[in-house]
Amino acid sequence: MSTVIRSPNWIGDGIMCLPALRAFKEHFPKERLAVAAKSYLADIFLEIAEIDEIIRLPDRWSPGSFLASMRGLRKKRFDRGILFTNSFSSALFFRLAGIGSRAGYSRDGRGGLLSERVPSGPDRGHQQYYYLQIIEHLAGKRSRGEPDASLAVHDAEKAWADAWLREQGLAAGQPLLAVAPGAAYGSAKAWPADRYRELVRSWSEARPGAAVLLLGGPAERETAATVAAGQPGRVLDLAGRLSLRRSIAVLSRCRLFVGNDSGLMHIAAALGLPVVAVFGPTEPGRTSPLAGRFRLLHHGADCAPCRHRACPVDHRCMTAVGVGEALAAAAELWEDGR
């Protein structure tokens, strides 16, 4: 029997669904498992032993790409499809691809497209359980042990990262701080760039032997450039320069991560890095890192949590976090990571 799981569409949620993917193999060890994911996040599923195949979907649908992907999926003749997404279109896609058994939450008016409507269980807090409960419902029992959201990086990828960093002028074994000042969801989840700029400046002055890597996608280039401009010490602006998989490989060579509630924050934690994360409009209990040592900097606000992509008022939930407390948290975890 073969199953295809439609992954979530955000990188952070892709990490948070890893415990559910591993639980699937625990409960259904003889089934072949494929993951269908948007191309921009598919690389996080590489080197995950429980996944037998990764099916890359277009980042944006067009009528032509939808039909081509649907026909390609149909040829694979999957017995079952599981939807970690909540959209009507993802259920329709599996239905048109000829997947006879389709399971997921009955959301977005798609109940008629599902063979098995998964009921929402008791709120277990963290978002990881939103995906895990689907698998446990299908299995008819809870999973054993602690959820595992770890990411795997092959030795060859680590060797590439070490060589590439040397090409950028960094010494072998130089301690690295990774900073990700952006947030793909929107500016509401981003600590102000001038605070990151001050943090990096203070960090570089206090630790001249360390280097700072600024990470992010193409959309974060302007923010990263603002943070990097005129900094003392060794600050390498990598925003928009690396693929997701190569960003993962470079992150695996770092000693500490500082950033917002973002996909890169979840990746860093999944790699086992200590993490300092600035939270504002989101709920730390629902989207906190899933592994390792971390410090969440969060003061809340009377208007939080919210789902705004850009703050319509004064961004008080993020500006309440000071540079001094971020530096103190980072210094503590940096020393612990020696």
N, C-alpha and C positions, 0 to 999 in steps of 0.2 A: 504494500500500500504506500502511496506517496501523498504528501501534503505540501501545500504552498501557503506560507504566511505572508500577508501584506503588511509590511512594516509601517510604523508611523512616519510622518513626513518631516519631522524636526530632528536634527542631529542629537539633541539632548534626549528626546524621547526614544530615539534609536538605541541609545545606551541604556535607558531605563527599561527597555523591553528585553534586554539580554537575559535577565533571570527567567523570563517566561520562555524564551527560546530554549534555554538549557533545561527547564522543567519539562518541556515537550519531549525531549529525548529521554528524560528520566521516566516519564509515564508511558511513552510510546517508543521504546528502544529499537523496534524492528522497522519502523517507518522511515522512509526517505524524506528528508526535510529540505525544502527550498524556501528561500526568502526573496520576495519580490519587493524591490525598494527603488525609490527615485535615485537617479545616477549620482546626484551630488552627495548622498550620504551612504551609498552602497558600500564604500570602502571600509566603513567601520565593522562590517560583518566578515571581512577577510580574516583568515587564520582562526576563526571560531570553529572548533572541532565538531560541534554539534550540527553545523550547517553543511549540507551536502552540495548545495548549489545556490548561487546568487543570481537572480534575474534582475537585470538593470532596466528600469522603466524610464521613459523620457522625463526630464525635469518639468517640462510644460507639455500639456496635451494639445494636440491639434487633431482634427478629424482623421488625418492620414496616420499619425503616430499611434492614435488610439486603436485604429483598425489593425495596424501592423502588429502592435504588441498583443492585442487580443488573439489574433491568429497564431502568433508565435507561442503564446501560452496554451492555446487549444491543442497544438501539436504535441505538447508534453504530456497530455492526458492525466492530469492530476486527479486523484480520487477525492481529495478534500481540500477546501480552502478555508483559512482562518483569517479574519479581518481584525487587525489591531487598529485600523483607521475606523472612523465613525461615519464617513461620508456615504451618501447615496451612490455617487459615481463609482466608488471602489467596489461596492457590492454588485452594481450593474456590470462592471468590468469582469468580475469573476463569473457572473452568470453568463455573459455572452461568450466567455472563454470556455464554456462547456464544463465547468467544475460543478459536479452534481450536488455535492454536499458543501454548504457554505455556513459558517458559524461566525457570530459576532454579536455585539450589542445592538439592540434594536433602536437605532438613532437615525435622525435625518429622514424619517419617513421611509426607511428601506426595509421594514419588517417583512414585507411580502417577497423580498429577494433572498431572504435567509432561510436555510433549511433548519437551523437551530438558533433560536434567539436566546442569547446568554443573559440571564437576569443579573442585574447589578447586585452584588453581594454587600455585606456590611462594609462600611468605610474603614479600610485598614490604614488610612493615612497617606502613605507615600504613593506617588504615581506608578511606581513599579508594580504595585498590586493590581492596578487597573488592568494591566496586560496579563499578569500572572493568574488572575481569577478566571480569565477565559479558558486557559489551559486546564486549570484545576477543575473547572466545571465540566469540561469534556472528559477529563480523566475520572471524575467522580470522587476525588480525594485531594487533600492538601499535599504539597510537595515536601520532601524531607530536607532537613538542613537549612542553612542560611542561603538566601538568594545570592547568586553570583553574577555580578555585572562587570567582571574583569575583561580587559582587552588584551589581545595577544599581539605581540610584535616579533616578527621573525628575526633571527640573528643577522641575516643578510640586510634587513632594513636598518638595524642598529648600526651595522658597519657602514652602510651608505650615509646615515646621518652623521656619524663621527667624521667621515672623510669630507662630507659637504661642509660641515661646520669649520673644519680646518681650512678649507678653501676660502671661507669667508673671513679668515684671519684670526680665528679663535684658537687658543692653545689647546692641545690635547688634555682632557681632564679638567679644563677650566670650569669652575662652578657656574651654573646657569640658572637665572631666574626667568621664568616665562610669564609674560604679562599679556593679557588679552583684553583690551579696553572696549571692545565692541560687543554688541548683542544683536543677532540677526533678527530677533523679533521686533526690535525697535528701540528708540532712544530712551523710552520709559524704564527699561531694565538696565541702562548703562549709567554707571558712576561718571560724573563729569570728567571730560578729558583733562581739564586743568588740574584735577586732583591726581589723576594718574601721572601727569607730567611732574607734579611735585613729589609724588612717591618715588618715581624712578630717579629723579635728581638726588633726593636724599639718600636713596639706597646706593646709588653709584658713588656718591661722595664718601659714604661710610664703609663701603666694601669695594675698593678699587681693583681688587683681584678678581672680582666676579664680573660676569657679563649679563646683560639683559636682552632677552629676545622678545620682540613685540609680534604677536601672532594675530591672525584674523583673515577673513576672506577679502575679496575685492571690494566689497561694500564698506569695509573698515579702513581702507587705505588713508582716507583723509584724517580720520581720528588718530590712527597710528602715527601719521606724519606729524600731527600736532604734538603728540606725546614725545616723539623722538627729537624734534628740532632743538638744536643747541645744547643737547645733554652732555654732561661730562662723562668720562669713562667710556666703556664699550657698550653701546646700545645698537642692536641690529634690528632694523625694521623689516620684518618678513611678511607683513600683511599683503595678501594678494599674490605673493611670490611662489607659494607652495600649494600643491594639491592637498586634499584632505589627508590622504594616506601618508604623504611625506611630512605633513604637519604632525601627524601622530608619531611618526618615527623620530622627528626632532624633539617633540615633547617628551618622549621616553628617555631622552638623555639629560633632561633638566632635573634640578633638585627641588624646585618649589614652583607653584603656580599661583598667580594672583589675577583675579578677573571677576566678571559679573556672573549672574545666573545665566549660563549660556551653554551651547553645545561643547565648546572647548573646555569649560569647567568640568563637565561630566566626563569628557575624554581624559582629562588630566587625572581625575579621581580613579577612573577605570584602569589607568596605567599604574596606579599606586602612588602617585605624587601627593605630597602634602598640599593642601589647597586652602587659600584664603579667598572667600567669595563674598562679594558685596550684594546683598539682597535689598530690594525695596518694594516694588508693587506685587511681587509674587510671594507665595507662602513657603517659607523655608521647610516646613514639615512635609510638604508635598513634592518638592523638587530639589531637595538637598543632595549633595554627593552621596553615592551609594557605598563607597568604600574608602578605606584609608583614614588618614588624619586630616581634619579640616577645621577651620574656624569660619563661622558664618557671622558676618557683620550686618546687623539688621536692627533698626530701631522702630520700624513701622510708622504708621500715620493713620489719622482718622479716616482717610479716604482709601486706605489699602485693606485688603488686596483689590486690585483692579485689573482690567484686561486692555487698558489703553496702550497703544503702541508708542504714542508720544504723550507726555504728561500735559494735560490741559490747564494745569494750575502752576504750582511753584516747585514741583519735583522734590518736595520736602522729605519723602521717604528715602531718597538717595543722598541728598545733600546733608542729611543728619549724620551720615557716616564721615568721620574726620580722617584726615591723612595720618595723624599721629596714631590712632588706634589701628589703622591698617598696617602701618609700619611695625608696630609692636607685635601684632599677630604674626606678620611675616617673619620677623626676626626670631620669634620663639620657635616657629616651625622650621626655619632655616637651620637653627642650631640643633634642633632635634634630629634633623636629617643628615647630620655629619656621619 
